[in-house]
Amino acid sequence: MQHEQLGTGHAVLAAQEAVDALEPLPETVLVCYGDTPLVRNEMLARVLAVHLEQQAIVTFLTANADASSDYGRVVRDKQGHVREIVEVKRATPEQLQITEVNSGVYCFDRAWLWQSLQALPRNAGGEYYLTDLIAVAGSQERRIATVSGSLDETLGVNNRVQLAQAEQVMRQRILERHMYAGVTIQDPASTYIEEDVQIGTDTVILPGTMLSGTTTIGSWCRIGPGTTIADSTIGDRCVIRNSALEESVLEEEVSVGPFSHCRPGAHLARGVKMGNFGEVKNSYIGAETDVHHFSYLGDATVGAHVNIGAGTITSNYNGLTKEKYRTTIGDGAFIGCDTVLVPPITVGEHAMTGSSALVNKDVPPHALVYGVPARLARILPSSEDEASQGDTKE
């Protein structure tokens, strides 16, 4: 903890007690600036390797920038040896034309670091600059090594403009990683993928897609355009178009959209087809079920091979007691268009509702109900009954 804000040199000195308490006691101290989030592990390892190979007293990372940058300039003598780092506000006009700049990653010999920091004088601004140690090492004719890196990698974030620039670099890195791994991203400029997202090979990401959180997408999928997926798991061979998914699970070969919404707790089993402007929340939809357009399924358990007609709604919310009730629909049921299901209810296997039915009571298996409120019309023959009738006729 740096209790007083007395510059970068003072900040490093604040760590002396913690470093010196380590066992085994390290010979080398690696120092990074806290506002450069884009430095990769590989670059840190490279700086450390050069430091050890050259047995330098200090090694630091440099980059090339234009004359208008606000990075400290690396000043070398005629033989190319580093003599000092000059901050922009202290640089002469000639020094400002130097394109090699300091990138803020250092390796120090531990014993020399503490001794030199304790002897470091304050600058005109009353602070101790870590960069002044380079001039100290140069005046002592100590070995100073440098490693050249990319300026993007050492971009400092001091305002929201630089934050946006850093995010752009990071986003491009993530996109490239997925593309090299076999993911097709049609328009990287309009695609946003966060660091923890995983995508299988041969999946295609279309323009205007945003993937975030702990999202995992399988192989051979087609995602987008205009799709947002957060903290969800998507199986292989799924198609999601112009839709939004949050904390949802889609098994293999599921089709969603366009313009549909899977809210938290949605689980669509293998082969489910969810049409445009559909919405599912906290519900399990069984395999090969069709959820047609303009339907809402909330707090429901739906079996396999069910037809959910267009405009179907589970009226799951009780506005008086603020409770939500559950709807259960059995395998093979046929829910007619514009059916309103008022839970808690169960619709039995292979039951059928007429269009615009208001179902507020349990429906037995193989029953046909219709009307407002829905009433039993008849019991439909089961496949076993039809088979036995066929045998009799023969």
Secondary structure, DSSP 4 states (H G I P E B T S, - for coil): --SS---HHHHHHTTHHHHHT-SSPPSEEEEE-TT-TT--HHHHHHHHHHHHHHT-SEEEEEEE--TT--SPEEEE-TTS-EEEEE-GGG--HHHHT--EEEEEEEEEEHHHHHHHHHTPPP-TTS---TTHHHHHHHHTT--EEEEE--TGGG----SHHHHHHHHHHHHHHHHHHHHHTT-EES-GGG-EE-TT-EE-TT-EE-TT-EEETT-EE-SS-EE-SS-EEES-EE-TT-EE-S-EEES-EE-TT-EE-SS-EE-TT-EE-TT-EE-TT-EEES-EE-TT-EE-TT-EEESEEE-TT-EE-TT-EE--EETTTTEE--EEE-TT-EE-TT-EE-SSEEEPTT-EE-TT-EE-S-B-TTEEEETTTTEEEEEPPPHHHHHHHHHHH-
